[in-house]
Amino acid sequence: MAARRLRAALAAGLAAAVLLAHLAVISQLPGGDWRAMAPLPPPLNVSFVRPMQVQAAKPAARPFRRMPLPSNRTEPAPVEPPQTPLESAVGDELLAGLPPLAPDLGADVEPGPEWPLSTRLSYRLSGNFRGPVSGHSSVEWQRQGSRYQVRLVVAVGPKIAPLVSRAMVSEGQLTPQGIAPQRFDEDTRVLFAPRQRRTLRFEPQRITFPDGRDERAPAGLQDSASQFVQLTWLFLTGRQQMRPGLVVELPLALPRRQYLWGYRVLGEERLDTPLGRLAAWHLQPTRAPGGGDLVAEVWLAPSLQYLPVRLLIREDGENFVDLMLDEAPLQEAPIVQPSEIKKESTAP
């Protein structure tokens, strides 16, 4: 009996390793000297101190109003949207090192209330990949002025010593046109195996892939982590009005190629969460799994600022992972204006 349990545990660990090796819409990791990896970007200095409150009523989307650009900046020149997929010739040599991030728009620039406060979401992971798998995941949305980071961690196995884990970090700028990634890192660790890293670099109208390819990039290009926050921003600001049948398209850069990615709104569903039964809009990719790319369905809850309360990542009809909100999201404390402090101090 003990030997049978040991074999089952080893099989589950192997299945978990295979699953995470494929997770986050990729198929295979490139070779290279991983000892020369640059460190992951450090997190922004934010503190998650306040449980997020469920809004009692479904908020009406604010009508879209174009935000003015700063006077010293101009609109980027339009470029043609990518084909599906978009590929070009490999460069003469692999690029070494990482470029410095573009300068911030200014420390005093604050994008405003259309962007959620810095938020941490925790999920429980379940699924199937040649057998049941379980684990945990977290997503941190961090912002300071016009800078942002999205930090996504997925781990299979116990929290203390996961069998496999993957961290994805997207960072860049918040602009009047939405999220503008400048760098995306994908860091994978498998128990008893070398650590592996891939990096995408975004520049104005250009993108560099981990293998050194340099391609033209369309305006609004997103990465694996930033795409879901971009969707949240589109619906939260009313730039897209949520309704069944709506198809939202956005250019998406995965570690191997670019796509013109689409999500179709299937309808509103109710999900059981630690915060109670929440209404959430179900978005499904317009393309089916296959070709080495995984696809993710997402459920966005209007009562939680259209943040994702569930993510279902599929390889095919049998292999998947399901991320479900595990506790109330935590947010940073809002900035209190001096006028509000004065008003509170003079209140009877």
One Martini backbone bead per residue (centre of mass of N, CA, C, O) as a GRO file, in nm:
protein
  348
    1MET     BB    1   0.058   0.062  -0.021
    2ALA     BB    2   0.298   0.256   0.005
    3ALA     BB    3   0.403   0.217  -0.283
    4ARG     BB    4   0.147   0.324  -0.422
    5ARG     BB    5   0.156   0.610  -0.302
    6LEU     BB    6   0.432   0.684  -0.414
    7ARG     BB    7   0.362   0.652  -0.714
    8ALA     BB    8   0.132   0.862  -0.710
    9ALA     BB    9   0.304   1.104  -0.621
   10LEU     BB   10   0.504   1.096  -0.858
   11ALA     BB   11   0.293   1.127  -1.081
   12ALA     BB   12   0.181   1.400  -0.986
   13GLY     BB   13   0.451   1.553  -1.007
   14LEU     BB   14   0.493   1.507  -1.310
   15ALA     BB   15   0.230   1.638  -1.404
   16ALA     BB   16   0.290   1.916  -1.285
   17ALA     BB   17   0.546   1.972  -1.445
   18VAL     BB   18   0.418   1.959  -1.724
   19LEU     BB   19   0.205   2.174  -1.688
   20LEU     BB   20   0.394   2.424  -1.617
   21ALA     BB   21   0.561   2.401  -1.878
   22HIS     BB   22   0.281   2.499  -2.042
   23LEU     BB   23   0.215   2.744  -1.913
   24ALA     BB   24   0.124   3.055  -2.034
   25VAL     BB   25   0.109   3.037  -2.347
   26ILE     BB   26   0.304   2.779  -2.410
   27SER     BB   27   0.541   2.510  -2.516
   28GLN     BB   28   0.856   2.604  -2.519
   29LEU     BB   29   1.182   2.619  -2.400
   30PRO     BB   30   1.464   2.769  -2.437
   31GLY     BB   31   1.778   2.782  -2.460
   32GLY     BB   32   2.068   2.848  -2.244
   33ASP     BB   33   2.231   3.077  -2.023
   34TRP     BB   34   2.079   3.104  -1.711
   35ARG     BB   35   2.312   3.236  -1.537
   36ALA     BB   36   2.271   3.527  -1.706
   37MET     BB   37   2.039   3.631  -1.564
   38ALA     BB   38   1.836   3.868  -1.501
   39PRO     BB   39   1.668   4.014  -1.279
   40LEU     BB   40   1.388   4.067  -1.153
   41PRO     BB   41   1.176   4.296  -1.105
   42PRO     BB   42   1.103   4.490  -0.865
   43PRO     BB   43   0.874   4.580  -0.666
   44LEU     BB   44   0.664   4.795  -0.581
   45ASN     BB   45   0.586   5.039  -0.329
   46VAL     BB   46   0.342   4.849  -0.176
   47SER     BB   47   0.038   4.816   0.031
   48PHE     BB   48  -0.173   4.553   0.155
   49VAL     BB   49  -0.453   4.653   0.387
   50ARG     BB   50  -0.743   4.630   0.227
   51PRO     BB   51  -1.031   4.499   0.196
   52MET     BB   52  -1.235   4.441  -0.053
   53GLN     BB   53  -1.541   4.576  -0.157
   54VAL     BB   54  -1.851   4.499  -0.230
   55GLN     BB   55  -2.070   4.611  -0.447
   56ALA     BB   56  -2.405   4.634  -0.423
   57ALA     BB   57  -2.408   4.751  -0.710
   58LYS     BB   58  -2.410   4.763  -1.039
   59PRO     BB   59  -2.204   4.935  -1.221
   60ALA     BB   60  -2.193   5.187  -1.433
   61ALA     BB   61  -2.053   5.260  -1.710
   62ARG     BB   62  -1.847   5.480  -1.816
   63PRO     BB   63  -1.825   5.698  -2.041
   64PHE     BB   64  -1.642   5.769  -2.304
   65ARG     BB   65  -1.340   5.976  -2.259
   66ARG     BB   66  -1.099   6.139  -2.389
   67MET     BB   67  -0.780   6.174  -2.293
   68PRO     BB   68  -0.549   6.398  -2.254
   69LEU     BB   69  -0.251   6.479  -2.354
   70PRO     BB   70   0.033   6.578  -2.294
   71SER     BB   71   0.180   6.860  -2.428
   72ASN     BB   72   0.475   6.690  -2.476
   73ARG     BB   73   0.287   6.488  -2.638
   74THR     BB   74   0.228   6.243  -2.889
   75GLU     BB   75   0.091   6.060  -3.112
   76PRO     BB   76   0.117   5.767  -3.232
   77ALA     BB   77   0.182   5.608  -3.503
   78PRO     BB   78   0.022   5.428  -3.712
   79VAL     BB   79  -0.029   5.072  -3.740
   80GLU     BB   80  -0.046   4.771  -3.845
   81PRO     BB   81  -0.203   4.502  -3.789
   82PRO     BB   82  -0.170   4.188  -3.706
   83GLN     BB   83  -0.142   3.887  -3.787
   84THR     BB   84  -0.244   3.523  -3.778
   85PRO     BB   85   0.038   3.504  -3.737
   86LEU     BB   86   0.335   3.699  -3.655
   87GLU     BB   87   0.633   3.695  -3.859
   88SER     BB   88   0.997   3.685  -3.868
   89ALA     BB   89   1.310   3.711  -3.898
   90VAL     BB   90   1.592   3.624  -3.764
   91GLY     BB   91   1.839   3.743  -3.620
   92ASP     BB   92   2.185   3.743  -3.622
   93GLU     BB   93   2.162   3.787  -3.303
   94LEU     BB   94   2.152   3.765  -2.985
   95LEU     BB   95   2.040   3.936  -2.723
   96ALA     BB   96   2.206   4.123  -2.475
   97GLY     BB   97   2.035   4.194  -2.233
   98LEU     BB   98   1.877   4.489  -2.099
   99PRO     BB   99   1.695   4.753  -2.135
  100PRO     BB  100   1.609   5.037  -2.040
  101LEU     BB  101   1.369   5.199  -1.917
  102ALA     BB  102   1.151   5.412  -1.974
  103PRO     BB  103   1.063   5.701  -1.889
  104ASP     BB  104   0.875   5.863  -1.698
  105LEU     BB  105   0.616   6.100  -1.694
  106GLY     BB  106   0.612   6.144  -1.381
  107ALA     BB  107   0.573   6.161  -1.042
  108ASP     BB  108   0.307   6.365  -1.064
  109VAL     BB  109   0.163   6.146  -1.221
  110GLU     BB  110  -0.194   6.070  -1.221
  111PRO     BB  111  -0.427   5.875  -1.375
  112GLY     BB  112  -0.657   5.795  -1.177
  113PRO     BB  113  -0.978   5.644  -1.114
  114GLU     BB  114  -0.968   5.441  -1.369
  115TRP     BB  115  -0.764   5.306  -1.178
  116PRO     BB  116  -0.694   5.079  -0.977
  117LEU     BB  117  -0.588   4.992  -0.705
  118SER     BB  118  -0.375   4.826  -0.553
  119THR     BB  119  -0.384   4.460  -0.603
  120ARG     BB  120  -0.463   4.143  -0.439
  121LEU     BB  121  -0.498   3.809  -0.570
  122SER     BB  122  -0.638   3.494  -0.466
  123TYR     BB  123  -0.594   3.143  -0.559
  124ARG     BB  124  -0.727   2.838  -0.638
  125LEU     BB  125  -0.598   2.525  -0.757
  126SER     BB  126  -0.728   2.328  -1.026
  127GLY     BB  127  -0.726   2.001  -1.207
  128ASN     BB  128  -0.596   1.849  -1.523
  129PHE     BB  129  -0.294   1.625  -1.578
  130ARG     BB  130  -0.286   1.312  -1.582
  131GLY     BB  131  -0.438   1.425  -1.340
  132PRO     BB  132  -0.469   1.560  -1.050
  133VAL     BB  133  -0.445   1.910  -0.952
  134SER     BB  134  -0.280   2.143  -0.717
  135GLY     BB  135  -0.295   2.486  -0.568
  136HIS     BB  136  -0.168   2.821  -0.632
  137SER     BB  137  -0.248   3.181  -0.669
  138SER     BB  138  -0.132   3.515  -0.788
  139VAL     BB  139  -0.228   3.870  -0.814
  140GLU     BB  140  -0.050   4.177  -0.889
  141TRP     BB  141  -0.154   4.515  -0.877
  142GLN     BB  142   0.069   4.783  -0.962
  143ARG     BB  143   0.092   5.141  -0.866
  144GLN     BB  144   0.289   5.446  -0.970
  145GLY     BB  145   0.149   5.660  -1.106
  146SER     BB  146   0.245   5.566  -1.439
  147ARG     BB  147   0.323   5.304  -1.310
  148TYR     BB  148   0.347   4.939  -1.362
  149GLN     BB  149   0.245   4.609  -1.226
  150VAL     BB  150   0.236   4.255  -1.307
  151ARG     BB  151   0.200   3.972  -1.072
  152LEU     BB  152   0.229   3.628  -1.159
  153VAL     BB  153   0.150   3.327  -0.965
  154VAL     BB  154   0.217   2.972  -1.017
  155ALA     BB  155   0.141   2.675  -0.812
  156VAL     BB  156   0.239   2.333  -0.763
  157GLY     BB  157   0.154   2.243  -0.459
  158PRO     BB  158   0.292   2.327  -0.187
  159LYS     BB  159   0.369   2.630  -0.051
  160ILE     BB  160   0.649   2.569   0.071
  161ALA     BB  161   0.706   2.327  -0.177
  162PRO     BB  162   0.683   2.350  -0.482
  163LEU     BB  163   0.716   2.173  -0.772
  164VAL     BB  164   0.590   2.418  -0.940
  165SER     BB  165   0.680   2.746  -1.086
  166ARG     BB  166   0.535   3.066  -1.203
  167ALA     BB  167   0.656   3.383  -1.311
  168MET     BB  168   0.490   3.696  -1.404
  169VAL     BB  169   0.622   4.009  -1.545
  170SER     BB  170   0.473   4.327  -1.586
  171GLU     BB  171   0.599   4.640  -1.730
  172GLY     BB  172   0.516   5.007  -1.725
  173GLN     BB  173   0.263   5.209  -1.867
  174LEU     BB  174   0.021   5.461  -1.819
  175THR     BB  175  -0.220   5.554  -2.060
  176PRO     BB  176  -0.469   5.689  -2.254
  177GLN     BB  177  -0.462   5.385  -2.409
  178GLY     BB  178  -0.336   5.235  -2.167
  179ILE     BB  179  -0.145   4.974  -2.163
  180ALA     BB  180   0.234   4.986  -2.171
  181PRO     BB  181   0.454   4.774  -2.229
  182GLN     BB  182   0.826   4.706  -2.170
  183ARG     BB  183   0.820   4.431  -1.993
  184PHE     BB  184   0.861   4.060  -2.001
  185ASP     BB  185   0.855   3.797  -1.755
  186GLU     BB  186   0.952   3.437  -1.743
  187ASP     BB  187   0.957   3.224  -1.451
  188THR     BB  188   1.093   2.889  -1.405
  189ARG     BB  189   1.029   2.626  -1.155
  190VAL     BB  190   1.176   2.304  -1.097
  191LEU     BB  191   1.221   2.045  -0.925
  192PHE     BB  192   1.552   1.963  -0.981
  193ALA     BB  193   1.579   2.213  -1.185
  194PRO     BB  194   1.648   2.444  -1.392
  195ARG     BB  195   1.623   2.761  -1.433
  196GLN     BB  196   1.388   2.972  -1.624
  197ARG     BB  197   1.401   3.232  -1.893
  198ARG     BB  198   1.188   3.497  -2.033
  199THR     BB  199   1.202   3.788  -2.264
  200LEU     BB  200   1.026   4.086  -2.330
  201ARG     BB  201   1.060   4.375  -2.551
  202PHE     BB  202   0.938   4.710  -2.545
  203GLU     BB  203   0.887   4.939  -2.810
  204PRO     BB  204   0.827   5.172  -3.022
  205GLN     BB  205   0.689   4.966  -3.263
  206ARG     BB  206   0.849   4.734  -3.095
  207ILE     BB  207   0.974   4.384  -3.070
  208THR     BB  208   1.148   4.150  -2.851
  209PHE     BB  209   1.244   3.831  -2.848
  210PRO     BB  210   1.409   3.574  -2.693
  211ASP     BB  211   1.555   3.497  -2.989
  212GLY     BB  212   1.592   3.813  -3.124
  213ARG     BB  213   1.351   3.903  -3.252
  214ASP     BB  214   1.243   4.179  -3.464
  215GLU     BB  215   0.934   4.364  -3.449
  216ARG     BB  216   0.657   4.494  -3.539
  217ALA     BB  217   0.427   4.696  -3.346
  218PRO     BB  218   0.130   4.757  -3.228
  219ALA     BB  219  -0.097   4.928  -3.093
  220GLY     BB  220  -0.174   4.790  -2.777
  221LEU     BB  221   0.026   4.586  -2.687
  222GLN     BB  222   0.024   4.274  -2.520
  223ASP     BB  223   0.054   4.045  -2.258
  224SER     BB  224  -0.011   3.776  -2.061
  225ALA     BB  225  -0.069   3.974  -1.804
  226SER     BB  226  -0.194   4.257  -1.913
  227GLN     BB  227  -0.463   4.180  -2.063
  228PHE     BB  228  -0.661   4.172  -1.813
  229VAL     BB  229  -0.627   4.471  -1.731
  230GLN     BB  230  -0.719   4.588  -1.999
  231LEU     BB  231  -1.004   4.477  -1.981
  232THR     BB  232  -1.082   4.616  -1.721
  233TRP     BB  233  -1.044   4.907  -1.832
  234LEU     BB  234  -1.248   4.897  -2.067
  235PHE     BB  235  -1.501   4.841  -1.875
  236LEU     BB  236  -1.467   5.053  -1.645
  237THR     BB  237  -1.472   5.307  -1.868
  238GLY     BB  238  -1.664   5.228  -2.130
  239ARG     BB  239  -1.513   5.146  -2.398
  240GLN     BB  240  -1.667   4.880  -2.317
  241GLN     BB  241  -1.979   4.724  -2.355
  242MET     BB  242  -2.133   4.495  -2.183
  243ARG     BB  243  -2.228   4.202  -2.383
  244PRO     BB  244  -2.369   3.969  -2.544
  245GLY     BB  245  -2.139   3.890  -2.819
  246LEU     BB  246  -1.903   4.039  -2.763
  247VAL     BB  247  -1.595   4.143  -2.933
  248VAL     BB  248  -1.260   4.149  -2.815
  249GLU     BB  249  -0.972   4.307  -2.947
  250LEU     BB  250  -0.611   4.227  -2.915
  251PRO     BB  251  -0.290   4.265  -2.911
  252LEU     BB  252  -0.060   3.976  -2.876
  253ALA     BB  253   0.231   3.876  -2.685
  254LEU     BB  254   0.411   3.598  -2.710
  255PRO     BB  255   0.708   3.426  -2.682
  256ARG     BB  256   0.680   3.353  -3.016
  257ARG     BB  257   0.427   3.555  -3.088
  258GLN     BB  258   0.180   3.721  -3.265
  259TYR     BB  259  -0.159   3.845  -3.207
  260LEU     BB  260  -0.506   3.858  -3.281
  261TRP     BB  261  -0.701   3.879  -3.010
  262GLY     BB  262  -1.004   3.714  -2.878
  263TYR     BB  263  -1.314   3.802  -2.699
  264ARG     BB  264  -1.613   3.647  -2.591
  265VAL     BB  265  -1.928   3.726  -2.472
  266LEU     BB  266  -2.152   3.503  -2.320
  267GLY     BB  267  -2.217   3.611  -2.018
  268GLU     BB  268  -2.391   3.603  -1.716
  269GLU     BB  269  -2.270   3.485  -1.399
  270ARG     BB  270  -2.274   3.280  -1.101
  271LEU     BB  271  -2.040   3.285  -0.824
  272ASP     BB  272  -1.881   3.108  -0.577
  273THR     BB  273  -1.750   3.290  -0.301
  274PRO     BB  274  -1.609   3.429  -0.016
  275LEU     BB  275  -1.815   3.690  -0.091
  276GLY     BB  276  -2.011   3.520  -0.241
  277ARG     BB  277  -2.251   3.572  -0.479
  278LEU     BB  278  -2.129   3.648  -0.805
  279ALA     BB  279  -2.132   3.849  -1.070
  280ALA     BB  280  -2.012   3.736  -1.402
  281TRP     BB  281  -1.831   3.774  -1.689
  282HIS     BB  282  -1.798   3.563  -1.974
  283LEU     BB  283  -1.484   3.495  -2.134
  284GLN     BB  284  -1.394   3.379  -2.467
  285PRO     BB  285  -1.203   3.260  -2.685
  286THR     BB  286  -1.198   3.255  -3.048
  287ARG     BB  287  -0.988   3.031  -3.001
  288ALA     BB  288  -0.861   2.722  -3.002
  289PRO     BB  289  -0.691   2.487  -2.888
  290GLY     BB  290  -0.352   2.481  -3.009
  291GLY     BB  291  -0.024   2.476  -3.128
  292GLY     BB  292   0.095   2.513  -2.812
  293ASP     BB  293  -0.144   2.691  -2.711
  294LEU     BB  294  -0.292   2.839  -2.459
  295VAL     BB  295  -0.616   2.908  -2.309
  296ALA     BB  296  -0.828   3.173  -2.160
  297GLU     BB  297  -1.073   3.204  -1.937
  298VAL     BB  298  -1.291   3.476  -1.812
  299TRP     BB  299  -1.409   3.634  -1.499
  300LEU     BB  300  -1.588   3.941  -1.456
  301ALA     BB  301  -1.648   4.164  -1.178
  302PRO     BB  302  -1.825   4.449  -1.124
  303SER     BB  303  -1.812   4.447  -0.794
  304LEU     BB  304  -1.471   4.421  -0.863
  305GLN     BB  305  -1.375   4.609  -1.099
  306TYR     BB  306  -1.343   4.379  -1.322
  307LEU     BB  307  -1.210   4.152  -1.190
  308PRO     BB  308  -1.072   3.840  -1.172
  309VAL     BB  309  -1.237   3.540  -1.031
  310ARG     BB  310  -1.171   3.365  -1.298
  311LEU     BB  311  -0.955   3.098  -1.442
  312LEU     BB  312  -0.944   2.907  -1.756
  313ILE     BB  313  -0.694   2.674  -1.853
  314ARG     BB  314  -0.629   2.536  -2.179
  315GLU     BB  315  -0.530   2.266  -2.396
  316ASP     BB  316  -0.790   2.084  -2.379
  317GLY     BB  317  -1.059   1.882  -2.296
  318GLU     BB  318  -0.872   1.753  -2.039
  319ASN     BB  319  -0.659   1.989  -2.002
  320PHE     BB  320  -0.640   2.183  -1.691
  321VAL     BB  321  -0.686   2.502  -1.517
  322ASP     BB  322  -0.837   2.634  -1.206
  323LEU     BB  323  -0.901   2.969  -1.105
  324MET     BB  324  -1.013   3.065  -0.773
  325LEU     BB  325  -1.125   3.266  -0.560
  326ASP     BB  326  -1.012   3.263  -0.202
  327GLU     BB  327  -1.034   3.578  -0.132
  328ALA     BB  328  -1.021   3.881  -0.041
  329PRO     BB  329  -0.914   4.142  -0.175
  330LEU     BB  330  -0.624   4.350  -0.169
  331GLN     BB  331  -0.560   4.693  -0.079
  332GLU     BB  332  -0.466   4.993  -0.088
  333ALA     BB  333  -0.460   5.286   0.050
  334PRO     BB  334  -0.601   5.566   0.007
  335ILE     BB  335  -0.553   5.886  -0.074
  336VAL     BB  336  -0.547   6.161   0.139
  337GLN     BB  337  -0.662   6.464   0.132
  338PRO     BB  338  -0.621   6.755   0.298
  339SER     BB  339  -0.923   6.844   0.280
  340GLU     BB  340  -1.032   6.586   0.420
  341ILE     BB  341  -0.886   6.619   0.690
  342LYS     BB  342  -1.008   6.896   0.763
  343LYS     BB  343  -1.305   6.809   0.753
  344GLU     BB  344  -1.282   6.587   0.976
  345SER     BB  345  -1.169   6.774   1.211
  346THR     BB  346  -1.442   6.974   1.196
  347ALA     BB  347  -1.622   6.769   1.279
  348PRO     BB  348  -1.866   6.699   1.532
   0.00000   0.00000   0.00000
